[in-house]
Amino acid sequence: MMPDRLTTSDALFAVRKWTDGYYGINPANRAADIERCIRLMVPGTARDFAARLGQERRLETERKESHQAVWTIQSEIVDPRDNFSVRVIGTQKLTKVVDGKPIEVTRQIEVTFKLVADSAGRTDENLRSGFRVARLEDREIGGAQ
């Protein structure tokens, strides 16, 4: 039997699943999507991410304002010098209700991931990708529309 080899396709699969779960907001699946994002992270990063969600009251705001969003990836690049670094650019088309009025916002977001090989191999927690998110940085690029 040959040893398992992690590929750039595996890395892209992991970051696609993470960005789809976090930036694509479906209220019916939101709790499961956030849980999947957290399970894809190494424990320390997951704790920091969960704390940030709590401090920003992000999930509470999403529920209160009836957020729903479509996430579309525009670009995904694996760093040719470091196959564990992936940059994703996408658009989030968000619909929310504020003061009884629907508001639509389109944001372009850049997310840079640093991945690590999961020492447990391919598991349900890492969606059988073999990767975990060790660090991520996201930022809005361009102006909101």
TORKOL-4160 file (C-alpha; in steps of 0.2 Angstrom, whole numbers, padded with zeros to 4 digits, m for minus):
145
<pt num="1" X="0000" Y="0000" Z="0000"/>
<pt num="2" X="0007" Y="0017" Z="m0005"/>
<pt num="3" X="0007" Y="0031" Z="0008"/>
<pt num="4" X="m0007" Y="0044" Z="0006"/>
<pt num="5" X="m0001" Y="0060" Z="m0003"/>
<pt num="6" X="m0010" Y="0076" Z="0000"/>
<pt num="7" X="m0012" Y="0086" Z="m0015"/>
<pt num="8" X="m0016" Y="0104" Z="m0020"/>
<pt num="9" X="m0033" Y="0098" Z="m0025"/>
<pt num="10" X="m0036" Y="0092" Z="m0007"/>
<pt num="11" X="m0030" Y="0109" Z="0000"/>
<pt num="12" X="m0042" Y="0118" Z="m0012"/>
<pt num="13" X="m0056" Y="0107" Z="m0007"/>
<pt num="14" X="m0053" Y="0111" Z="0011"/>
<pt num="15" X="m0053" Y="0130" Z="0009"/>
<pt num="16" X="m0068" Y="0129" Z="m0003"/>
<pt num="17" X="m0078" Y="0120" Z="0010"/>
<pt num="18" X="m0072" Y="0133" Z="0024"/>
<pt num="19" X="m0077" Y="0148" Z="0014"/>
<pt num="20" X="m0093" Y="0141" Z="0008"/>
<pt num="21" X="m0098" Y="0137" Z="0026"/>
<pt num="22" X="m0093" Y="0154" Z="0033"/>
<pt num="23" X="m0097" Y="0167" Z="0019"/>
<pt num="24" X="m0112" Y="0157" Z="0011"/>
<pt num="25" X="m0125" Y="0160" Z="0024"/>
<pt num="26" X="m0140" Y="0148" Z="0024"/>
<pt num="27" X="m0150" Y="0151" Z="0040"/>
<pt num="28" X="m0157" Y="0133" Z="0039"/>
<pt num="29" X="m0139" Y="0126" Z="0040"/>
<pt num="30" X="m0130" Y="0140" Z="0049"/>
<pt num="31" X="m0126" Y="0131" Z="0065"/>
<pt num="32" X="m0119" Y="0115" Z="0055"/>
<pt num="33" X="m0109" Y="0126" Z="0043"/>
<pt num="34" X="m0101" Y="0136" Z="0057"/>
<pt num="35" X="m0097" Y="0119" Z="0066"/>
<pt num="36" X="m0089" Y="0112" Z="0050"/>
<pt num="37" X="m0078" Y="0128" Z="0049"/>
<pt num="38" X="m0073" Y="0126" Z="0067"/>
<pt num="39" X="m0069" Y="0107" Z="0065"/>
<pt num="40" X="m0058" Y="0111" Z="0050"/>
<pt num="41" X="m0047" Y="0122" Z="0061"/>
<pt num="42" X="m0033" Y="0117" Z="0073"/>
<pt num="43" X="m0039" Y="0118" Z="0091"/>
<pt num="44" X="m0030" Y="0135" Z="0095"/>
<pt num="45" X="m0036" Y="0143" Z="0079"/>
<pt num="46" X="m0054" Y="0136" Z="0082"/>
<pt num="47" X="m0054" Y="0144" Z="0099"/>
<pt num="48" X="m0049" Y="0161" Z="0093"/>
<pt num="49" X="m0061" Y="0160" Z="0079"/>
<pt num="50" X="m0076" Y="0155" Z="0090"/>
<pt num="51" X="m0071" Y="0169" Z="0103"/>
<pt num="52" X="m0070" Y="0182" Z="0089"/>
<pt num="53" X="m0088" Y="0176" Z="0083"/>
<pt num="54" X="m0094" Y="0179" Z="0101"/>
<pt num="55" X="m0085" Y="0195" Z="0104"/>
<pt num="56" X="m0092" Y="0202" Z="0087"/>
<pt num="57" X="m0109" Y="0195" Z="0091"/>
<pt num="58" X="m0109" Y="0189" Z="0073"/>
<pt num="59" X="m0121" Y="0175" Z="0074"/>
<pt num="60" X="m0133" Y="0184" Z="0085"/>
<pt num="61" X="m0133" Y="0199" Z="0072"/>
<pt num="62" X="m0135" Y="0187" Z="0057"/>
<pt num="63" X="m0151" Y="0179" Z="0066"/>
<pt num="64" X="m0158" Y="0196" Z="0071"/>
<pt num="65" X="m0156" Y="0203" Z="0054"/>
<pt num="66" X="m0161" Y="0188" Z="0044"/>
<pt num="67" X="m0145" Y="0186" Z="0035"/>
<pt num="68" X="m0143" Y="0175" Z="0020"/>
<pt num="69" X="m0129" Y="0176" Z="0007"/>
<pt num="70" X="m0122" Y="0168" Z="m0008"/>
<pt num="71" X="m0103" Y="0165" Z="m0009"/>
<pt num="72" X="m0095" Y="0164" Z="m0026"/>
<pt num="73" X="m0076" Y="0161" Z="m0028"/>
<pt num="74" X="m0068" Y="0171" Z="m0041"/>
<pt num="75" X="m0050" Y="0166" Z="m0038"/>
<pt num="76" X="m0040" Y="0153" Z="m0028"/>
<pt num="77" X="m0021" Y="0152" Z="m0029"/>
<pt num="78" X="m0010" Y="0140" Z="m0020"/>
<pt num="79" X="0007" Y="0148" Z="m0017"/>
<pt num="80" X="0019" Y="0139" Z="m0028"/>
<pt num="81" X="0033" Y="0141" Z="m0015"/>
<pt num="82" X="0022" Y="0134" Z="m0001"/>
<pt num="83" X="0008" Y="0122" Z="m0005"/>
<pt num="84" X="0001" Y="0125" Z="0012"/>
<pt num="85" X="m0003" Y="0143" Z="0008"/>
<pt num="86" X="m0019" Y="0147" Z="m0001"/>
<pt num="87" X="m0027" Y="0163" Z="m0006"/>
<pt num="88" X="m0045" Y="0164" Z="m0011"/>
<pt num="89" X="m0055" Y="0179" Z="m0017"/>
<pt num="90" X="m0073" Y="0179" Z="m0019"/>
<pt num="91" X="m0089" Y="0189" Z="m0018"/>
<pt num="92" X="m0103" Y="0188" Z="m0005"/>
<pt num="93" X="m0120" Y="0194" Z="m0010"/>
<pt num="94" X="m0129" Y="0197" Z="0007"/>
<pt num="95" X="m0147" Y="0201" Z="0010"/>
<pt num="96" X="m0152" Y="0206" Z="0027"/>
<pt num="97" X="m0167" Y="0215" Z="0035"/>
<pt num="98" X="m0163" Y="0231" Z="0045"/>
<pt num="99" X="m0177" Y="0242" Z="0053"/>
<pt num="100" X="m0189" Y="0231" Z="0043"/>
<pt num="101" X="m0181" Y="0235" Z="0026"/>
<pt num="102" X="m0172" Y="0223" Z="0015"/>
<pt num="103" X="m0154" Y="0228" Z="0011"/>
<pt num="104" X="m0143" Y="0220" Z="m0002"/>
<pt num="105" X="m0124" Y="0221" Z="0000"/>
<pt num="106" X="m0111" Y="0214" Z="m0011"/>
<pt num="107" X="m0093" Y="0212" Z="m0004"/>
<pt num="108" X="m0077" Y="0206" Z="m0012"/>
<pt num="109" X="m0067" Y="0197" Z="0001"/>
<pt num="110" X="m0049" Y="0190" Z="0001"/>
<pt num="111" X="m0045" Y="0176" Z="0013"/>
<pt num="112" X="m0027" Y="0169" Z="0015"/>
<pt num="113" X="m0026" Y="0152" Z="0023"/>
<pt num="114" X="m0011" Y="0143" Z="0031"/>
<pt num="115" X="m0015" Y="0125" Z="0031"/>
<pt num="116" X="m0006" Y="0110" Z="0040"/>
<pt num="117" X="m0007" Y="0092" Z="0037"/>
<pt num="118" X="m0018" Y="0084" Z="0050"/>
<pt num="119" X="m0008" Y="0071" Z="0060"/>
<pt num="120" X="m0023" Y="0060" Z="0061"/>
<pt num="121" X="m0024" Y="0059" Z="0042"/>
<pt num="122" X="m0040" Y="0060" Z="0032"/>
<pt num="123" X="m0054" Y="0061" Z="0045"/>
<pt num="124" X="m0072" Y="0066" Z="0045"/>
<pt num="125" X="m0067" Y="0082" Z="0055"/>
<pt num="126" X="m0056" Y="0088" Z="0040"/>
<pt num="127" X="m0069" Y="0082" Z="0028"/>
<pt num="128" X="m0056" Y="0069" Z="0022"/>
<pt num="129" X="m0045" Y="0082" Z="0015"/>
<pt num="130" X="m0031" Y="0078" Z="0026"/>
<pt num="131" X="m0029" Y="0097" Z="0030"/>
<pt num="132" X="m0033" Y="0108" Z="0044"/>
<pt num="133" X="m0033" Y="0127" Z="0045"/>
<pt num="134" X="m0019" Y="0133" Z="0055"/>
<pt num="135" X="m0021" Y="0152" Z="0052"/>
<pt num="136" X="m0032" Y="0163" Z="0041"/>
<pt num="137" X="m0034" Y="0181" Z="0038"/>
<pt num="138" X="m0048" Y="0189" Z="0029"/>
<pt num="139" X="m0051" Y="0206" Z="0023"/>
<pt num="140" X="m0064" Y="0216" Z="0012"/>
<pt num="141" X="m0056" Y="0222" Z="m0004"/>
<pt num="142" X="m0064" Y="0236" Z="m0014"/>
<pt num="143" X="m0080" Y="0245" Z="m0008"/>
<pt num="144" X="m0096" Y="0237" Z="m0003"/>
<pt num="145" X="m0110" Y="0239" Z="m0016"/>
